[in-house]
Amino acid sequence: MEYSFPQRVLRAISATILGVLVVAVFVNIVLRFLFNSGLVVTEELSRLLLVWLVFVAAIAVSLSGRHLGMSLIVEKLPRRAQFALAVLGAALMLLCDALLGIGAWSQVQFGLRDYLPVSGLPVAVVYAAGLLGALAFALATLWRIARLLSGRMTPAEWFRFDAKPAESE
C-alpha cells in the first residue's frame, strides 16, 4: 500500500515517539537496576508520549479509513441503505469529534494554569493531543464524506468490506 504524504509524516512521527518512549523507559530500567537510581522525568515523559502516540497513530488510521468497523450486517444491505448508513455514521463521527474537541479545548484552557510536577510542562500539553485529534478526525471524516457524496468513493470502500487494499488518499 502506498501512503500519502500526510500519512507518511504521521507514521514517521509515530515511529519517532515510539522510539523515544522505548529508549527513555529502557534507560530508566537500566539505571534503576544497575545504579539504584533513575530519571524522575521518565514517568511523566512516558505518559505524555504515550498519549501523543495514541492520537497521532489514530489520526493516521483515520486518514486511511482503516479504523475498526463492523460490516457484517451492512454488507448484506442494498447499496442505497449502505450509502445512508455511511452518511449517518459520518454525521455521528462528526458529532463525537465535536464533543472531543470541546472537551479537549476546555481541558487545555484549565491545563494552561497547571504544570506537571517534575518537568514543569503545562498540563495543557497532554490535552492538546485530544484537541489536535478532534480536529484531524473531523477533517478526515469531512474528506471521506465529500468523496462519498461526489461518487469518488463507494459505500463498500467506506465500510472496507470489499477486500481490496485501500487506495492512497
ZIPE-V454519 format. One record per pair of residues at least 4 apart in sequence whose C-alpha atoms are under 7 Angstrom apart, sorted by the first residue. I is the first residue (numbers start at 1). J is the second residue. D is the distance in whole Angstrom. If there is no record, write none. Layout:
i=I j=J d=D
i=I j=J d=D
//
This chain:
i=1 j=165 d=7
i=2 j=168 d=6
i=3 j=7 d=6
i=3 j=8 d=6
i=3 j=168 d=5
i=4 j=8 d=6
i=4 j=168 d=6
i=4 j=169 d=6
i=5 j=9 d=6
i=6 j=10 d=6
i=7 j=11 d=6
i=7 j=60 d=6
i=8 j=12 d=6
i=9 j=13 d=6
i=10 j=14 d=6
i=10 j=56 d=6
i=10 j=57 d=7
i=10 j=60 d=6
i=11 j=15 d=6
i=11 j=60 d=7
i=12 j=16 d=6
i=13 j=17 d=6
i=14 j=18 d=6
i=14 j=53 d=6
i=14 j=56 d=6
i=14 j=57 d=6
i=15 j=19 d=6
i=16 j=20 d=6
i=17 j=21 d=6
i=17 j=49 d=6
i=17 j=53 d=6
i=18 j=22 d=6
i=18 j=53 d=7
i=19 j=23 d=6
i=20 j=24 d=6
i=21 j=25 d=6
i=21 j=46 d=6
i=21 j=49 d=7
i=22 j=26 d=6
i=23 j=27 d=6
i=24 j=28 d=6
i=24 j=42 d=6
i=25 j=29 d=6
i=25 j=42 d=7
i=26 j=30 d=6
i=27 j=31 d=6
i=28 j=32 d=6
i=28 j=38 d=5
i=28 j=39 d=6
i=28 j=42 d=7
i=29 j=33 d=6
i=30 j=34 d=6
i=31 j=35 d=5
i=31 j=36 d=6
i=31 j=37 d=6
i=31 j=38 d=5
i=32 j=36 d=4
i=32 j=37 d=5
i=32 j=38 d=5
i=41 j=45 d=6
i=41 j=118 d=6
i=41 j=119 d=6
i=42 j=46 d=6
i=43 j=47 d=6
i=44 j=48 d=6
i=45 j=49 d=6
i=46 j=50 d=6
i=47 j=51 d=6
i=48 j=52 d=6
i=48 j=126 d=6
i=49 j=53 d=6
i=50 j=54 d=6
i=51 j=55 d=6
i=51 j=126 d=7
i=52 j=56 d=6
i=52 j=129 d=6
i=53 j=57 d=6
i=54 j=58 d=6
i=55 j=59 d=6
i=55 j=129 d=6
i=55 j=130 d=7
i=55 j=133 d=6
i=56 j=60 d=6
i=57 j=61 d=6
i=58 j=62 d=6
i=59 j=63 d=6
i=59 j=133 d=6
i=59 j=136 d=6
i=59 j=137 d=6
i=60 j=64 d=7
i=61 j=65 d=6
i=61 j=66 d=5
i=61 j=67 d=6
i=62 j=66 d=6
i=62 j=67 d=6
i=62 j=137 d=6
i=62 j=140 d=6
i=63 j=140 d=5
i=64 j=169 d=7
i=71 j=75 d=6
i=71 j=159 d=6
i=71 j=161 d=7
i=73 j=77 d=7
i=74 j=82 d=6
i=75 j=161 d=7
i=77 j=81 d=6
i=77 j=82 d=6
i=78 j=82 d=6
i=79 j=83 d=6
i=80 j=84 d=6
i=81 j=85 d=6
i=82 j=86 d=6
i=82 j=155 d=6
i=83 j=87 d=6
i=83 j=155 d=5
i=84 j=88 d=6
i=85 j=89 d=6
i=86 j=90 d=6
i=86 j=155 d=7
i=86 j=158 d=7
i=87 j=91 d=6
i=88 j=92 d=6
i=89 j=93 d=6
i=90 j=94 d=6
i=90 j=141 d=6
i=90 j=145 d=7
i=91 j=95 d=6
i=92 j=96 d=6
i=93 j=97 d=6
i=94 j=98 d=6
i=94 j=138 d=6
i=95 j=99 d=6
i=96 j=100 d=6
i=97 j=101 d=6
i=97 j=134 d=5
i=97 j=137 d=7
i=97 j=138 d=6
i=98 j=102 d=6
i=98 j=134 d=7
i=99 j=103 d=6
i=100 j=104 d=6
i=100 j=130 d=7
i=100 j=134 d=6
i=101 j=105 d=6
i=101 j=130 d=7
i=101 j=131 d=5
i=101 j=134 d=5
i=101 j=135 d=7
i=102 j=106 d=6
i=103 j=107 d=6
i=104 j=108 d=6
i=104 j=127 d=6
i=104 j=128 d=7
i=104 j=130 d=6
i=104 j=131 d=5
i=105 j=109 d=6
i=105 j=131 d=6
i=106 j=110 d=6
i=107 j=111 d=6
i=107 j=124 d=7
i=107 j=127 d=6
i=108 j=112 d=6
i=108 j=124 d=4
i=108 j=127 d=5
i=108 j=128 d=6
i=111 j=122 d=6
i=111 j=123 d=5
i=111 j=124 d=4
i=112 j=122 d=6
i=112 j=123 d=6
i=112 j=124 d=5
i=114 j=122 d=6
i=114 j=123 d=6
i=115 j=120 d=5
i=115 j=121 d=5
i=115 j=122 d=4
i=115 j=123 d=5
i=116 j=120 d=5
i=116 j=121 d=5
i=116 j=122 d=6
i=116 j=123 d=6
i=124 j=128 d=6
i=127 j=131 d=7
i=128 j=132 d=6
i=129 j=133 d=6
i=130 j=134 d=6
i=131 j=135 d=6
i=132 j=136 d=6
i=133 j=137 d=6
i=134 j=138 d=6
i=135 j=139 d=6
i=136 j=140 d=6
i=137 j=141 d=6
i=138 j=142 d=6
i=139 j=143 d=6
i=140 j=144 d=6
i=141 j=145 d=6
i=142 j=146 d=6
i=143 j=147 d=6
i=144 j=148 d=6
i=145 j=149 d=6
i=146 j=150 d=6
i=147 j=151 d=6
i=147 j=152 d=5
i=147 j=153 d=5
i=148 j=152 d=6
i=148 j=153 d=5
i=148 j=154 d=6
i=153 j=157 d=6
i=153 j=158 d=7
i=154 j=158 d=6
i=155 j=159 d=6
i=156 j=160 d=6
i=156 j=161 d=6
i=156 j=162 d=6
i=157 j=161 d=7
i=157 j=162 d=7
//
